[in-house]
């Protein structure tokens, strides 16, 4: 009889789900008045998409064995370009612009992000610059460009429609959360059901084998970084709605958080492995922890230190878990070998 | 011989630096004066010292350490407070800072070695812990008054001169500390078995282990050394600015790593030179200084650095690509 794969393998996602439930219970017990409430749930689902989109944008590059250090800079650049287009179209009355103008402006921002993604992807795929370097360079460059454009000021004054993307509600659910659900569903299809998605995993686990299996490695890599930049753009639109402003260096601390989310979600930093469900669970865990700790009025820097501790604990747990598994496998193999060589009674005598 | 030179990344860097210097000097002759050069050498010595450590890690692990700025930040704060309370002299301060740095660096080394995880992930974690705890403990309070010995150390000048407007200038001791660090690092990297081991592990860890390299000891040494350099860098920084802003060093880590990478260190490990690293740091410092002298707003600094890094890594990747293509070609002909 075939056992379903999910049950056969100890899945990381299952562990994460257990951890999530435990944390939710723990936080609720610590703060029963404020944590397990509808209001808190809604506020968490407003905040979740920002971290989630950044982490997913990071994840798709890690699947191919790369990384996108420029993701936050790309998001800020998107926001700034969106504002520039908006002001060019609507002038002083940018905050009263209609839906069409807002959409055009967002289109401009998205185009800018995709342009960055295309350049990064080209550098990585065709010039064969290591991803960590190409994106590091792009990050530095974009941070500079963002500062030069904004001169360090905060730009604000957006039309209703644009604010609604990040801040609105539909059928009692925050719009960014709805977008997140739709995007995760699309990404699941892309990763599991399309040629590009499968090629991405192949490419990440063994680029040379992928090339000899007729995978268009370069084209897939470029698409990968385009996708990552698309996630940066999405983040930018939602941030614009929630913060009602753009700036050269918003959300810089999320860079490490998104790497952490990938690590927590079980994405292999060397590429080729990682599950979307693990990522979603990881992001939700991060959000629940940070909201929970925030509600306890803890020092934000303490929270930052705590992230560090959590990574270290995870590293240790993964390592020890792996070792335990290996030992068990070794023991099973040895037992099987002994069983094959002698009758079982002798084997027991030999052990004793 | 020319072709041999062209194969070195350092040659391009030197050419770039010379071109940059010539351009800036033409636009503003104040650039190539003793006063200005001494000034920017002083201001980049902290980054220069940290870059040496970043080079060691990159060669060893092929994955950058990002926690060294947090280590330097914590050490700077601790040393500023400790010297205020207990006094002492600059040598004791450097020794204490270095030992504290070594301890904090060793934490990285132990975790990375025993759990076999990429350096960048562990150091992201320790970065957050060190920096977060620093703010939790100190509440982010600035220190405006530091022990006078840092002022003496930072203001000590070799070849003092009097400038036209009456101030004195000269070669500060800070670049000399940087130079000493580079010389020591060069000796370790090029003249000891330990240094060879660093390259060997970076090239192929399994092969190195079979050759008899003690990976644990080498790794602990490298991360301890990075910590030590962070401690020294902290004292240098403290002596230059004579105050502690608890988030002033943090955030420079990517710039330092970029300088090292610009200097030709491979992000896959096993390759990198001190000359390249020093040149990378100098290039950034000259860019920064040049932009100031040419009256550009400081916002342009990141753009300039970004352009330089992009061009440099594209160039080196392109060279690599051409070399590989050439190699394949030879093989085909041989058949």
Boltz contact constraints between the chains, C-beta under 6 A:
constraints:
  - contact:
      token1: [A, 127]
      token2: [B, 314]
      max_distance: 6.0
  - contact:
      token1: [A, 127]
      token2: [B, 317]
      max_distance: 6.0
  - contact:
      token1: [A, 127]
      token2: [B, 318]
      max_distance: 6.0
  - contact:
      token1: [A, 128]
      token2: [B, 317]
      max_distance: 6.0
  - contact:
      token1: [A, 128]
      token2: [B, 321]
      max_distance: 6.0
  - contact:
      token1: [A, 129]
      token2: [B, 313]
      max_distance: 6.0
  - contact:
      token1: [A, 129]
      token2: [B, 317]
      max_distance: 6.0
  - contact:
      token1: [A, 130]
      token2: [B, 267]
      max_distance: 6.0
  - contact:
      token1: [A, 132]
      token2: [B, 267]
      max_distance: 6.0
  - contact:
      token1: [A, 133]
      token2: [B, 261]
      max_distance: 6.0
  - contact:
      token1: [A, 133]
      token2: [B, 267]
      max_distance: 6.0
  - contact:
      token1: [A, 133]
      token2: [B, 313]
      max_distance: 6.0
  - contact:
      token1: [A, 137]
      token2: [B, 309]
      max_distance: 6.0
  - contact:
      token1: [A, 137]
      token2: [B, 310]
      max_distance: 6.0
  - contact:
      token1: [A, 137]
      token2: [B, 313]
      max_distance: 6.0
  - contact:
      token1: [A, 140]
      token2: [B, 302]
      max_distance: 6.0
  - contact:
      token1: [A, 140]
      token2: [B, 305]
      max_distance: 6.0
  - contact:
      token1: [A, 140]
      token2: [B, 306]
      max_distance: 6.0
  - contact:
      token1: [A, 140]
      token2: [B, 309]
      max_distance: 6.0
  - contact:
      token1: [A, 141]
      token2: [B, 306]
      max_distance: 6.0
  - contact:
      token1: [A, 143]
      token2: [B, 302]
      max_distance: 6.0
  - contact:
      token1: [A, 144]
      token2: [B, 302]
      max_distance: 6.0
  - contact:
      token1: [A, 144]
      token2: [B, 303]
      max_distance: 6.0
  - contact:
      token1: [A, 144]
      token2: [B, 306]
      max_distance: 6.0
  - contact:
      token1: [A, 145]
      token2: [B, 303]
      max_distance: 6.0
  - contact:
      token1: [A, 147]
      token2: [B, 299]
      max_distance: 6.0
  - contact:
      token1: [A, 148]
      token2: [B, 299]
      max_distance: 6.0
  - contact:
      token1: [A, 148]
      token2: [B, 303]
      max_distance: 6.0
  - contact:
      token1: [A, 256]
      token2: [B, 124]
      max_distance: 6.0
  - contact:
      token1: [A, 263]
      token2: [B, 121]
      max_distance: 6.0
  - contact:
      token1: [A, 269]
      token2: [B, 118]
      max_distance: 6.0
  - contact:
      token1: [A, 299]
      token2: [B, 136]
      max_distance: 6.0
  - contact:
      token1: [A, 301]
      token2: [B, 132]
      max_distance: 6.0
  - contact:
      token1: [A, 301]
      token2: [B, 135]
      max_distance: 6.0
  - contact:
      token1: [A, 301]
      token2: [B, 136]
      max_distance: 6.0
  - contact:
      token1: [A, 302]
      token2: [B, 136]
      max_distance: 6.0
  - contact:
      token1: [A, 304]
      token2: [B, 128]
      max_distance: 6.0
  - contact:
      token1: [A, 304]
      token2: [B, 132]
      max_distance: 6.0
  - contact:
      token1: [A, 305]
      token2: [B, 128]
      max_distance: 6.0
  - contact:
      token1: [A, 305]
      token2: [B, 129]
      max_distance: 6.0
  - contact:
      token1: [A, 305]
      token2: [B, 132]
      max_distance: 6.0
  - contact:
      token1: [A, 305]
      token2: [B, 133]
      max_distance: 6.0
  - contact:
      token1: [A, 307]
      token2: [B, 128]
      max_distance: 6.0
  - contact:
      token1: [A, 308]
      token2: [B, 125]
      max_distance: 6.0
  - contact:
      token1: [A, 308]
      token2: [B, 128]
      max_distance: 6.0
  - contact:
      token1: [A, 308]
      token2: [B, 129]
      max_distance: 6.0
  - contact:
      token1: [A, 311]
      token2: [B, 125]
      max_distance: 6.0
  - contact:
      token1: [A, 312]
      token2: [B, 125]
      max_distance: 6.0
  - contact:
      token1: [A, 315]
      token2: [B, 115]
      max_distance: 6.0
  - contact:
      token1: [A, 315]
      token2: [B, 117]
      max_distance: 6.0
  - contact:
      token1: [A, 319]
      token2: [B, 115]
      max_distance: 6.0
